[in-house]
Amino acid sequence: MTRYLVRRLLQTIPVLFIISIIQFSLVNAAPGGPLKAYMLDPNVSQEDIKRLEHEYGLDQPLPIQYLVWMSNILRGDFGRSYFTHRPVMEAVMERLPATIWLGLAATIISYSVGIPLGVYAGLHRGGKIDHLIRFFTSILNAVPHWWLGLVIIILLANIKLATGVMLLPIAGVKTLGKEEFDPLDYLWHLALPAFMLGTGGWVTFGRYMRSETLEVLGQDFVRTAYAKGLAERVVVFRHVLRNALIPVVTISAGIFVGLVSGAAIYEQVFSWPGMGRLLLEATLKKDYPISIGVVFIFTILAVLGRLMSDIMYGWVDPRIRYD
């Protein structure tokens, strides 16, 4: 296992290198530029523009800019924001915990809702509950979940206006006026955005688990287990569930990475101060260091997620061994 992990980690180096070249080129190829706002300001002279370009290294050829940026990255320096002049890692680390908590909560919801629903639907194929699960998952799979979040925000706001009762917070990470960190208040604010972000995950898991459960139930070893007189609970948990989870593990890492990196729109809808919202704000302002830094962090999380997925294979399927 150790040799495999070392080999996989070494393989990520060229992957990160190639992705860094692509993302650096794409960000710098965007029209406008970080100094466009200064160019439109009549109070800023051309000399000031040239001085800023030299200060930020924007007057250098793009390959030179990349080499300078990569050399700084290797020293742990992601640069400074063009607008706030704060170090990029300082801004990222300030937002990273909120995104990680949101992604983890959404992942837990995806697993805890999707897997039981899929297994139950597979075990009761053709029943009323199976049809209901398939009906609602098909609808939720077709509806944009961020739009559904906006609808729920409007409903909760109307309930608040009509009754004076706020069932769930619709924005932010804490109640206004609270200075000290309150874990219960934080979880209360986390509930709605995490559930909406995790909706796509549990719908996907539910459909996969139903399909895999039906396939495993048709295998000879399951029929043999029932023929030996084993209780249904033992057959389901010890034989069906474990084998049905193997293909699901394949998409688990991708879903977690997608939840974390794709949380930008949910963070914007629910005013959640995470990395996705930071990336959106930096992109709109053409703050290149922040944009590139956040995307690079997402890339590292994606690579580590794929590595964790491979490790989970060995836990789910004992036949898989890494030499």
Summary of the structure (lengths in Angstrom):
residues: 323
radius of gyration: 24.4
end to end distance: 6.2
largest distance: 86.3
contacts: 967
relative contact order: 0.14
helix: 76%
strand: 1%
